[in-house]
Amino acid sequence: MKNIWILLIWETFVVVEAVLYSICTYYLSGPHCEPTHISDTLESFFEYFDRFVNYQSWFIPLLWLYWPT
């Protein structure tokens, strides 16, 4: 049961990061979702970071919690 709290805290971090990324993308992009207020390089870095957090960071804690021992 102790492991579930670590998972819940980690997934809360992932959700907060995803919401912040979505808000930033909404306000920093033009009408066709191209970055208008920041450089393309910075936009690519933010997109990479968001994908890393959303795809990899959900998978690793779930494996750690539910993998049979």
Summary of the structure (lengths in Angstrom):
residues: 69
radius of gyration: 15.5
end to end distance: 14.8
largest distance: 50.2
contacts: 153
relative contact order: 0.16
helix: 78%
strand: 3%
